[in-house]
Amino acid sequence: MFNSLLFISLAPILIIAFYIYSRDKYEKEPLSFLLKALLAGVIIVLPVVLIERLLQIPSENLEGISNAAYLAFVVAGLTEEGMKYLAFLFFFWKSRHFNERFDGIVYAVYISLGFAGIENIIYVISGGYSVGLVRALTAVPAHALFGVVMGYYFGMAKFYPKYRGIYLLLAFFLPFVFHGLYDFLLMANSPVFLAIFIPLFIYFWFLGFRHMSVASDASIFRGSSIDDIMPGGGVPMT
C-alpha cells in the first residue's frame, strides 16, 4: 500500500516535469541542472515547515475569514513562494545555463515540483488515495503554474534589464498573490468562494500556457528576439 501511495504522490510530479522538459524545444537544460532544481525544491521544505510553524502562532487569535486569509497569504503563500524565489536566485540566476527566457520557467517549475513532491507525499500518505487524486488535479498543477509565472518574470528580468527591478518584483509578487488566492478560496470554506475558485484555477491554466508560449517563441535559439514578441520594447501585461 505504501508503494501505491508513493506512486500516486509522485506520478503527477513526473508527468508535469516531463511536459515542461518537452516544451523546452530549442535548447534543453542539462539533466544534472534539472535534478539540481528538483533537489533545491526538496531542500527548502525544511525551512518552509519551520517558518510556517512560527507564523501559525498568531493565527490562534484569528477566526473565520481573517484566519483563512492569514494562513493562505502569510503562512502559505509568502513562505512557500518566498523560499522558491530565494532558491532560484541562489542556485540559477547567475548560471551560464540560464541563457534564454524559457529556462526561467523550467528552473522555477522544477523547484516548485521538488517542493510539491515532498508536500504531496506527506498529504497522500496521511490522507490516502482520494487525497492523492484530488491533489494530482489541483495542488500539484497549481504549484507548477505558480512556478511558470515566477520563471517567466525571472526570464524577463534576466534578458530585458531595462525593467529588471519590475520583473524581479513580479517574479515574487504574482506567484505569492496567486498562491494566496488559491489557498484562501479553499480555506474560507464558503460556497461563494469555491465558485470563484473554479474560474480562477482555469485562469491559472490559461496564464501558464500563455506564458510558456510567449517565452518559447522568444527563444534566441529559434531566431527570435524579444522585440519580435513585444514590438517597441514595452512592458508586457500579465
Secondary structure as UniProt FT lines:
FT   HELIX           2..23
FT   HELIX           31..43
FT   HELIX           45..56
FT   HELIX           57..61
FT   HELIX           64..69
FT   HELIX           70..78
FT   HELIX           79..91
FT   TURN            92..94
FT   TURN            96..97
FT   HELIX           101..127
FT   HELIX           129..137
FT   HELIX           139..159
FT   HELIX           161..163
FT   HELIX           164..187
FT   HELIX           191..217
FT   TURN            220..223
FT   HELIX           226..229
FT   HELIX           231..233
//
